Amino acid sequence: MAGFKGVVKANPFYQICRSQQDVEIQGDWRELRREARDSHWMMVYGDYLRELGYAARKLGLGWVNLSGEV
């Protein structure tokens, strides 16, 4: 799992997908390119990176925080 902070810059409307968002990544976007494996993402409004990292570790999942230490 990978997480990062970001800012929603736009909500474009495309016929192929109605839930698109343009997000400015606040973190290591180069590392995100290496970690990204799919085109579908889960977005959360608010800063829950610390909590998500804790839960991922408890579940035995790998965790990469692309926005640095929290």
PyMOL Python script that loads the backbone (N, CA, C, O; Angstrom):
from pymol import cmd

cmd.read_pdbstr("""\
ATOM      1  N   MET A   1       0.843  -1.171   0.000  1.00  0.00           N
ATOM      2  CA  MET A   1       0.000   0.000   0.000  1.00  0.00           C
ATOM      3  C   MET A   1       0.886   1.232   0.000  1.00  0.00           C
ATOM      4  O   MET A   1       1.973   1.238   0.578  1.00  0.00           O
ATOM      5  N   ALA A   2       0.403   2.266  -0.655  1.00  0.00           N
ATOM      6  CA  ALA A   2       1.113   3.536  -0.684  1.00  0.00           C
ATOM      7  C   ALA A   2       0.120   4.650  -0.407  1.00  0.00           C
ATOM      8  O   ALA A   2      -1.037   4.574  -0.820  1.00  0.00           O
ATOM      9  N   GLY A   3       0.559   5.663   0.278  1.00  0.00           N
ATOM     10  CA  GLY A   3      -0.295   6.809   0.559  1.00  0.00           C
ATOM     11  C   GLY A   3       0.479   8.103   0.405  1.00  0.00           C
ATOM     12  O   GLY A   3       1.704   8.131   0.526  1.00  0.00           O
ATOM     13  N   PHE A   4      -0.252   9.174   0.135  1.00  0.00           N
ATOM     14  CA  PHE A   4       0.376  10.487   0.020  1.00  0.00           C
ATOM     15  C   PHE A   4      -0.668  11.564   0.242  1.00  0.00           C
ATOM     16  O   PHE A   4      -1.869  11.333   0.103  1.00  0.00           O
ATOM     17  N   LYS A   5      -0.187  12.737   0.588  1.00  0.00           N
ATOM     18  CA  LYS A   5      -1.052  13.906   0.692  1.00  0.00           C
ATOM     19  C   LYS A   5      -1.183  14.537  -0.678  1.00  0.00           C
ATOM     20  O   LYS A   5      -0.290  14.407  -1.516  1.00  0.00           O
ATOM     21  N   GLY A   6      -2.286  15.216  -0.909  1.00  0.00           N
ATOM     22  CA  GLY A   6      -2.483  15.870  -2.185  1.00  0.00           C
ATOM     23  C   GLY A   6      -3.543  16.947  -2.093  1.00  0.00           C
ATOM     24  O   GLY A   6      -4.252  17.065  -1.094  1.00  0.00           O
ATOM     25  N   VAL A   7      -3.636  17.730  -3.153  1.00  0.00           N
ATOM     26  CA  VAL A   7      -4.631  18.801  -3.246  1.00  0.00           C
ATOM     27  C   VAL A   7      -5.417  18.579  -4.531  1.00  0.00           C
ATOM     28  O   VAL A   7      -4.833  18.455  -5.608  1.00  0.00           O
ATOM     29  N   VAL A   8      -6.748  18.527  -4.418  1.00  0.00           N
ATOM     30  CA  VAL A   8      -7.592  18.381  -5.609  1.00  0.00           C
ATOM     31  C   VAL A   8      -7.569  19.696  -6.366  1.00  0.00           C
ATOM     32  O   VAL A   8      -7.924  20.744  -5.827  1.00  0.00           O
ATOM     33  N   LYS A   9      -7.149  19.630  -7.622  1.00  0.00           N
ATOM     34  CA  LYS A   9      -7.045  20.824  -8.465  1.00  0.00           C
ATOM     35  C   LYS A   9      -8.221  20.975  -9.418  1.00  0.00           C
ATOM     36  O   LYS A   9      -8.562  22.097  -9.793  1.00  0.00           O
ATOM     37  N   ALA A  10      -8.849  19.873  -9.818  1.00  0.00           N
ATOM     38  CA  ALA A  10      -9.964  19.949 -10.763  1.00  0.00           C
ATOM     39  C   ALA A  10     -10.768  18.655 -10.705  1.00  0.00           C
ATOM     40  O   ALA A  10     -10.277  17.616 -10.264  1.00  0.00           O
ATOM     41  N   ASN A  11     -12.002  18.743 -11.154  1.00  0.00           N
ATOM     42  CA  ASN A  11     -12.898  17.598 -11.288  1.00  0.00           C
ATOM     43  C   ASN A  11     -13.424  17.559 -12.720  1.00  0.00           C
ATOM     44  O   ASN A  11     -14.566  17.944 -12.973  1.00  0.00           O
ATOM     45  N   PRO A  12     -12.600  17.098 -13.654  1.00  0.00           N
ATOM     46  CA  PRO A  12     -13.023  17.102 -15.062  1.00  0.00           C
ATOM     47  C   PRO A  12     -14.130  16.081 -15.298  1.00  0.00           C
ATOM     48  O   PRO A  12     -14.251  15.101 -14.564  1.00  0.00           O
ATOM     49  N   PHE A  13     -14.928  16.321 -16.323  1.00  0.00           N
ATOM     50  CA  PHE A  13     -15.988  15.403 -16.697  1.00  0.00           C
ATOM     51  C   PHE A  13     -15.618  14.734 -18.013  1.00  0.00           C
ATOM     52  O   PHE A  13     -15.494  15.394 -19.045  1.00  0.00           O
ATOM     53  N   TYR A  14     -15.445  13.432 -17.966  1.00  0.00           N
ATOM     54  CA  TYR A  14     -15.177  12.641 -19.159  1.00  0.00           C
ATOM     55  C   TYR A  14     -16.247  11.556 -19.248  1.00  0.00           C
ATOM     56  O   TYR A  14     -16.636  10.983 -18.231  1.00  0.00           O
ATOM     57  N   GLN A  15     -16.717  11.276 -20.448  1.00  0.00           N
ATOM     58  CA  GLN A  15     -17.755  10.262 -20.637  1.00  0.00           C
ATOM     59  C   GLN A  15     -17.310   8.893 -20.116  1.00  0.00           C
ATOM     60  O   GLN A  15     -18.133   8.117 -19.629  1.00  0.00           O
ATOM     61  N   ILE A  16     -16.013   8.597 -20.217  1.00  0.00           N
ATOM     62  CA  ILE A  16     -15.533   7.268 -19.843  1.00  0.00           C
ATOM     63  C   ILE A  16     -15.511   7.049 -18.325  1.00  0.00           C
ATOM     64  O   ILE A  16     -15.627   5.914 -17.863  1.00  0.00           O
ATOM     65  N   CYS A  17     -15.365   8.120 -17.557  1.00  0.00           N
ATOM     66  CA  CYS A  17     -15.305   7.987 -16.097  1.00  0.00           C
ATOM     67  C   CYS A  17     -15.788   9.286 -15.477  1.00  0.00           C
ATOM     68  O   CYS A  17     -15.239  10.352 -15.755  1.00  0.00           O
ATOM     69  N   ARG A  18     -16.782   9.206 -14.663  1.00  0.00           N
ATOM     70  CA  ARG A  18     -17.382  10.419 -14.104  1.00  0.00           C
ATOM     71  C   ARG A  18     -16.833  10.784 -12.733  1.00  0.00           C
ATOM     72  O   ARG A  18     -17.277  11.764 -12.135  1.00  0.00           O
ATOM     73  N   SER A  19     -15.894  10.028 -12.235  1.00  0.00           N
ATOM     74  CA  SER A  19     -15.368  10.330 -10.899  1.00  0.00           C
ATOM     75  C   SER A  19     -13.880  10.673 -10.944  1.00  0.00           C
ATOM     76  O   SER A  19     -13.136  10.341 -10.022  1.00  0.00           O
ATOM     77  N   GLN A  20     -13.453  11.329 -12.004  1.00  0.00           N
ATOM     78  CA  GLN A  20     -12.050  11.692 -12.136  1.00  0.00           C
ATOM     79  C   GLN A  20     -11.736  12.940 -11.330  1.00  0.00           C
ATOM     80  O   GLN A  20     -12.573  13.830 -11.181  1.00  0.00           O
ATOM     81  N   GLN A  21     -10.517  12.990 -10.815  1.00  0.00           N
ATOM     82  CA  GLN A  21     -10.019  14.181 -10.139  1.00  0.00           C
ATOM     83  C   GLN A  21      -8.564  14.377 -10.521  1.00  0.00           C
ATOM     84  O   GLN A  21      -7.792  13.421 -10.601  1.00  0.00           O
ATOM     85  N   ASP A  22      -8.205  15.625 -10.753  1.00  0.00           N
ATOM     86  CA  ASP A  22      -6.808  15.986 -10.954  1.00  0.00           C
ATOM     87  C   ASP A  22      -6.252  16.357  -9.589  1.00  0.00           C
ATOM     88  O   ASP A  22      -6.747  17.274  -8.935  1.00  0.00           O
ATOM     89  N   VAL A  23      -5.218  15.638  -9.163  1.00  0.00           N
ATOM     90  CA  VAL A  23      -4.658  15.816  -7.823  1.00  0.00           C
ATOM     91  C   VAL A  23      -3.195  16.223  -7.923  1.00  0.00           C
ATOM     92  O   VAL A  23      -2.413  15.595  -8.637  1.00  0.00           O
ATOM     93  N   GLU A  24      -2.835  17.279  -7.203  1.00  0.00           N
ATOM     94  CA  GLU A  24      -1.429  17.676  -7.078  1.00  0.00           C
ATOM     95  C   GLU A  24      -0.832  16.865  -5.939  1.00  0.00           C
ATOM     96  O   GLU A  24      -1.273  16.974  -4.795  1.00  0.00           O
ATOM     97  N   ILE A  25       0.164  16.058  -6.250  1.00  0.00           N
ATOM     98  CA  ILE A  25       0.784  15.180  -5.256  1.00  0.00           C
ATOM     99  C   ILE A  25       1.727  15.976  -4.377  1.00  0.00           C
ATOM    100  O   ILE A  25       2.581  16.711  -4.872  1.00  0.00           O
ATOM    101  N   GLN A  26       1.573  15.831  -3.090  1.00  0.00           N
ATOM    102  CA  GLN A  26       2.484  16.449  -2.133  1.00  0.00           C
ATOM    103  C   GLN A  26       3.351  15.340  -1.556  1.00  0.00           C
ATOM    104  O   GLN A  26       3.095  14.820  -0.470  1.00  0.00           O
ATOM    105  N   GLY A  27       4.359  15.004  -2.299  1.00  0.00           N
ATOM    106  CA  GLY A  27       5.228  13.912  -1.904  1.00  0.00           C
ATOM    107  C   GLY A  27       6.098  13.499  -3.069  1.00  0.00           C
ATOM    108  O   GLY A  27       6.236  14.227  -4.052  1.00  0.00           O
ATOM    109  N   ASP A  28       6.678  12.333  -2.949  1.00  0.00           N
ATOM    110  CA  ASP A  28       7.638  11.823  -3.927  1.00  0.00           C
ATOM    111  C   ASP A  28       6.907  11.172  -5.099  1.00  0.00           C
ATOM    112  O   ASP A  28       6.637   9.972  -5.070  1.00  0.00           O
ATOM    113  N   TRP A  29       6.584  11.958  -6.131  1.00  0.00           N
ATOM    114  CA  TRP A  29       5.833  11.432  -7.272  1.00  0.00           C
ATOM    115  C   TRP A  29       6.648  10.421  -8.064  1.00  0.00           C
ATOM    116  O   TRP A  29       6.075   9.557  -8.728  1.00  0.00           O
ATOM    117  N   ARG A  30       7.973  10.512  -8.008  1.00  0.00           N
ATOM    118  CA  ARG A  30       8.794   9.519  -8.719  1.00  0.00           C
ATOM    119  C   ARG A  30       8.631   8.141  -8.082  1.00  0.00           C
ATOM    120  O   ARG A  30       8.535   7.133  -8.783  1.00  0.00           O
ATOM    121  N   GLU A  31       8.602   8.106  -6.778  1.00  0.00           N
ATOM    122  CA  GLU A  31       8.382   6.841  -6.073  1.00  0.00           C
ATOM    123  C   GLU A  31       6.964   6.324  -6.332  1.00  0.00           C
ATOM    124  O   GLU A  31       6.745   5.116  -6.419  1.00  0.00           O
ATOM    125  N   LEU A  32       6.015   7.237  -6.452  1.00  0.00           N
ATOM    126  CA  LEU A  32       4.639   6.834  -6.752  1.00  0.00           C
ATOM    127  C   LEU A  32       4.575   6.105  -8.090  1.00  0.00           C
ATOM    128  O   LEU A  32       3.830   5.135  -8.224  1.00  0.00           O
ATOM    129  N   ARG A  33       5.330   6.546  -9.063  1.00  0.00           N
ATOM    130  CA  ARG A  33       5.355   5.858 -10.363  1.00  0.00           C
ATOM    131  C   ARG A  33       5.817   4.415 -10.207  1.00  0.00           C
ATOM    132  O   ARG A  33       5.334   3.532 -10.915  1.00  0.00           O
ATOM    133  N   ARG A  34       6.740   4.169  -9.294  1.00  0.00           N
ATOM    134  CA  ARG A  34       7.216   2.802  -9.064  1.00  0.00           C
ATOM    135  C   ARG A  34       6.198   1.977  -8.289  1.00  0.00           C
ATOM    136  O   ARG A  34       6.090   0.769  -8.501  1.00  0.00           O
ATOM    137  N   GLU A  35       5.455   2.613  -7.397  1.00  0.00           N
ATOM    138  CA  GLU A  35       4.493   1.909  -6.552  1.00  0.00           C
ATOM    139  C   GLU A  35       3.138   1.688  -7.216  1.00  0.00           C
ATOM    140  O   GLU A  35       2.428   0.749  -6.856  1.00  0.00           O
ATOM    141  N   ALA A  36       2.765   2.528  -8.173  1.00  0.00           N
ATOM    142  CA  ALA A  36       1.435   2.458  -8.796  1.00  0.00           C
ATOM    143  C   ALA A  36       1.301   1.185  -9.628  1.00  0.00           C
ATOM    144  O   ALA A  36       2.155   0.877 -10.460  1.00  0.00           O
ATOM    145  N   ARG A  37       0.215   0.453  -9.390  1.00  0.00           N
ATOM    146  CA  ARG A  37      -0.005  -0.805 -10.098  1.00  0.00           C
ATOM    147  C   ARG A  37      -1.365  -0.863 -10.783  1.00  0.00           C
ATOM    148  O   ARG A  37      -1.673  -1.849 -11.452  1.00  0.00           O
ATOM    149  N   ASP A  38      -2.170   0.156 -10.631  1.00  0.00           N
ATOM    150  CA  ASP A  38      -3.521   0.113 -11.173  1.00  0.00           C
ATOM    151  C   ASP A  38      -3.994   1.527 -11.456  1.00  0.00           C
ATOM    152  O   ASP A  38      -3.329   2.498 -11.095  1.00  0.00           O
ATOM    153  N   SER A  39      -5.125   1.637 -12.093  1.00  0.00           N
ATOM    154  CA  SER A  39      -5.659   2.963 -12.412  1.00  0.00           C
ATOM    155  C   SER A  39      -6.788   3.374 -11.477  1.00  0.00           C
ATOM    156  O   SER A  39      -7.331   4.470 -11.615  1.00  0.00           O
ATOM    157  N   HIS A  40      -7.148   2.520 -10.535  1.00  0.00           N
ATOM    158  CA  HIS A  40      -8.208   2.849  -9.583  1.00  0.00           C
ATOM    159  C   HIS A  40      -7.595   3.093  -8.206  1.00  0.00           C
ATOM    160  O   HIS A  40      -6.760   2.324  -7.729  1.00  0.00           O
ATOM    161  N   TRP A  41      -8.036   4.187  -7.583  1.00  0.00           N
ATOM    162  CA  TRP A  41      -7.454   4.609  -6.319  1.00  0.00           C
ATOM    163  C   TRP A  41      -8.559   4.883  -5.313  1.00  0.00           C
ATOM    164  O   TRP A  41      -9.704   5.138  -5.685  1.00  0.00           O
ATOM    165  N   MET A  42      -8.210   4.827  -4.054  1.00  0.00           N
ATOM    166  CA  MET A  42      -9.127   5.204  -2.990  1.00  0.00           C
ATOM    167  C   MET A  42      -8.667   6.554  -2.453  1.00  0.00           C
ATOM    168  O   MET A  42      -7.492   6.735  -2.134  1.00  0.00           O
ATOM    169  N   MET A  43      -9.593   7.497  -2.356  1.00  0.00           N
ATOM    170  CA  MET A  43      -9.256   8.836  -1.875  1.00  0.00           C
ATOM    171  C   MET A  43      -9.992   9.101  -0.566  1.00  0.00           C
ATOM    172  O   MET A  43     -11.161   8.750  -0.404  1.00  0.00           O
ATOM    173  N   VAL A  44      -9.283   9.725   0.354  1.00  0.00           N
ATOM    174  CA  VAL A  44      -9.864  10.089   1.643  1.00  0.00           C
ATOM    175  C   VAL A  44      -9.654  11.577   1.837  1.00  0.00           C
ATOM    176  O   VAL A  44      -8.555  12.090   1.626  1.00  0.00           O
ATOM    177  N   TYR A  45     -10.696  12.262   2.236  1.00  0.00           N
ATOM    178  CA  TYR A  45     -10.573  13.691   2.535  1.00  0.00           C
ATOM    179  C   TYR A  45     -10.149  13.841   3.979  1.00  0.00           C
ATOM    180  O   TYR A  45     -10.858  13.405   4.887  1.00  0.00           O
ATOM    181  N   GLY A  46      -9.000  14.454   4.199  1.00  0.00           N
ATOM    182  CA  GLY A  46      -8.416  14.597   5.530  1.00  0.00           C
ATOM    183  C   GLY A  46      -7.053  13.926   5.540  1.00  0.00           C
ATOM    184  O   GLY A  46      -6.697  13.220   4.597  1.00  0.00           O
ATOM    185  N   ASP A  47      -6.298  14.142   6.593  1.00  0.00           N
ATOM    186  CA  ASP A  47      -4.952  13.576   6.713  1.00  0.00           C
ATOM    187  C   ASP A  47      -4.995  12.393   7.676  1.00  0.00           C
ATOM    188  O   ASP A  47      -5.003  12.572   8.894  1.00  0.00           O
ATOM    189  N   TYR A  48      -5.020  11.189   7.120  1.00  0.00           N
ATOM    190  CA  TYR A  48      -5.068   9.968   7.921  1.00  0.00           C
ATOM    191  C   TYR A  48      -3.900   9.043   7.595  1.00  0.00           C
ATOM    192  O   TYR A  48      -4.010   7.828   7.760  1.00  0.00           O
ATOM    193  N   LEU A  49      -2.790   9.600   7.135  1.00  0.00           N
ATOM    194  CA  LEU A  49      -1.635   8.778   6.770  1.00  0.00           C
ATOM    195  C   LEU A  49      -1.086   8.002   7.965  1.00  0.00           C
ATOM    196  O   LEU A  49      -0.726   6.832   7.837  1.00  0.00           O
ATOM    197  N   ARG A  50      -1.024   8.637   9.095  1.00  0.00           N
ATOM    198  CA  ARG A  50      -0.493   7.965  10.293  1.00  0.00           C
ATOM    199  C   ARG A  50      -1.373   6.764  10.658  1.00  0.00           C
ATOM    200  O   ARG A  50      -0.870   5.670  10.916  1.00  0.00           O
ATOM    201  N   GLU A  51      -2.677   6.982  10.676  1.00  0.00           N
ATOM    202  CA  GLU A  51      -3.604   5.914  11.035  1.00  0.00           C
ATOM    203  C   GLU A  51      -3.587   4.783  10.014  1.00  0.00           C
ATOM    204  O   GLU A  51      -3.637   3.609  10.380  1.00  0.00           O
ATOM    205  N   LEU A  52      -3.516   5.141   8.724  1.00  0.00           N
ATOM    206  CA  LEU A  52      -3.484   4.124   7.679  1.00  0.00           C
ATOM    207  C   LEU A  52      -2.206   3.301   7.753  1.00  0.00           C
ATOM    208  O   LEU A  52      -2.238   2.081   7.591  1.00  0.00           O
ATOM    209  N   GLY A  53      -1.086   3.965   7.996  1.00  0.00           N
ATOM    210  CA  GLY A  53       0.176   3.241   8.155  1.00  0.00           C
ATOM    211  C   GLY A  53       0.133   2.275   9.325  1.00  0.00           C
ATOM    212  O   GLY A  53       0.625   1.151   9.222  1.00  0.00           O
ATOM    213  N   TYR A  54      -0.447   2.699  10.428  1.00  0.00           N
ATOM    214  CA  TYR A  54      -0.581   1.841  11.617  1.00  0.00           C
ATOM    215  C   TYR A  54      -1.433   0.615  11.290  1.00  0.00           C
ATOM    216  O   TYR A  54      -1.051  -0.514  11.597  1.00  0.00           O
ATOM    217  N   ALA A  55      -2.601   0.849  10.660  1.00  0.00           N
ATOM    218  CA  ALA A  55      -3.505  -0.259  10.327  1.00  0.00           C
ATOM    219  C   ALA A  55      -2.857  -1.221   9.333  1.00  0.00           C
ATOM    220  O   ALA A  55      -2.991  -2.436   9.473  1.00  0.00           O
ATOM    221  N   ALA A  56      -2.159  -0.691   8.336  1.00  0.00           N
ATOM    222  CA  ALA A  56      -1.508  -1.551   7.341  1.00  0.00           C
ATOM    223  C   ALA A  56      -0.482  -2.461   8.014  1.00  0.00           C
ATOM    224  O   ALA A  56      -0.425  -3.656   7.725  1.00  0.00           O
ATOM    225  N   ARG A  57       0.321  -1.901   8.902  1.00  0.00           N
ATOM    226  CA  ARG A  57       1.327  -2.717   9.599  1.00  0.00           C
ATOM    227  C   ARG A  57       0.666  -3.789  10.459  1.00  0.00           C
ATOM    228  O   ARG A  57       1.140  -4.925  10.492  1.00  0.00           O
ATOM    229  N   LYS A  58      -0.419  -3.451  11.156  1.00  0.00           N
ATOM    230  CA  LYS A  58      -1.125  -4.422  11.994  1.00  0.00           C
ATOM    231  C   LYS A  58      -1.707  -5.565  11.164  1.00  0.00           C
ATOM    232  O   LYS A  58      -1.815  -6.692  11.648  1.00  0.00           O
ATOM    233  N   LEU A  59      -2.083  -5.274   9.905  1.00  0.00           N
ATOM    234  CA  LEU A  59      -2.628  -6.293   9.014  1.00  0.00           C
ATOM    235  C   LEU A  59      -1.544  -7.056   8.258  1.00  0.00           C
ATOM    236  O   LEU A  59      -1.844  -7.964   7.483  1.00  0.00           O
ATOM    237  N   GLY A  60      -0.279  -6.685   8.486  1.00  0.00           N
ATOM    238  CA  GLY A  60       0.827  -7.358   7.824  1.00  0.00           C
ATOM    239  C   GLY A  60       1.039  -6.902   6.390  1.00  0.00           C
ATOM    240  O   GLY A  60       1.664  -7.612   5.601  1.00  0.00           O
ATOM    241  N   LEU A  61       0.526  -5.722   6.040  1.00  0.00           N
ATOM    242  CA  LEU A  61       0.681  -5.180   4.700  1.00  0.00           C
ATOM    243  C   LEU A  61       1.882  -4.249   4.641  1.00  0.00           C
ATOM    244  O   LEU A  61       2.215  -3.586   5.623  1.00  0.00           O
ATOM    245  N   GLY A  62       2.520  -4.206   3.497  1.00  0.00           N
ATOM    246  CA  GLY A  62       3.591  -3.240   3.299  1.00  0.00           C
ATOM    247  C   GLY A  62       2.996  -1.841   3.204  1.00  0.00           C
ATOM    248  O   GLY A  62       1.879  -1.679   2.715  1.00  0.00           O
ATOM    249  N   TRP A  63       3.721  -0.836   3.662  1.00  0.00           N
ATOM    250  CA  TRP A  63       3.216   0.536   3.681  1.00  0.00           C
ATOM    251  C   TRP A  63       4.328   1.479   3.262  1.00  0.00           C
ATOM    252  O   TRP A  63       5.437   1.417   3.790  1.00  0.00           O
ATOM    253  N   VAL A  64       4.026   2.356   2.305  1.00  0.00           N
ATOM    254  CA  VAL A  64       4.955   3.374   1.860  1.00  0.00           C
ATOM    255  C   VAL A  64       4.250   4.706   1.970  1.00  0.00           C
ATOM    256  O   VAL A  64       3.215   4.919   1.338  1.00  0.00           O
ATOM    257  N   ASN A  65       4.806   5.615   2.776  1.00  0.00           N
ATOM    258  CA  ASN A  65       4.258   6.965   2.908  1.00  0.00           C
ATOM    259  C   ASN A  65       5.060   7.859   1.971  1.00  0.00           C
ATOM    260  O   ASN A  65       6.210   8.191   2.259  1.00  0.00           O
ATOM    261  N   LEU A  66       4.467   8.244   0.870  1.00  0.00           N
ATOM    262  CA  LEU A  66       5.178   9.035  -0.137  1.00  0.00           C
ATOM    263  C   LEU A  66       5.279  10.503   0.220  1.00  0.00           C
ATOM    264  O   LEU A  66       5.965  11.261  -0.467  1.00  0.00           O
ATOM    265  N   SER A  67       4.606  10.919   1.287  1.00  0.00           N
ATOM    266  CA  SER A  67       4.692  12.324   1.719  1.00  0.00           C
ATOM    267  C   SER A  67       5.664  12.500   2.872  1.00  0.00           C
ATOM    268  O   SER A  67       5.682  13.556   3.505  1.00  0.00           O
ATOM    269  N   GLY A  68       6.458  11.505   3.151  1.00  0.00           N
ATOM    270  CA  GLY A  68       7.456  11.617   4.212  1.00  0.00           C
ATOM    271  C   GLY A  68       6.919  11.189   5.556  1.00  0.00           C
ATOM    272  O   GLY A  68       5.840  10.603   5.648  1.00  0.00           O
ATOM    273  N   GLU A  69       7.660  11.478   6.581  1.00  0.00           N
ATOM    274  CA  GLU A  69       7.276  11.086   7.946  1.00  0.00           C
ATOM    275  C   GLU A  69       6.088  11.881   8.421  1.00  0.00           C
ATOM    276  O   GLU A  69       5.963  13.071   8.132  1.00  0.00           O
ATOM    277  N   VAL A  70       5.206  11.208   9.160  1.00  0.00           N
ATOM    278  CA  VAL A  70       4.074  11.884   9.806  1.00  0.00           C
ATOM    279  C   VAL A  70       4.076  11.573  11.274  1.00  0.00           C
ATOM    280  O   VAL A  70       3.206  12.043  12.007  1.00  0.00           O
TER     281      VAL A  70
END
""", "prot")
cmd.dss("prot")
cmd.show_as("cartoon", "prot")
cmd.util.cbc("prot")
cmd.orient("prot")
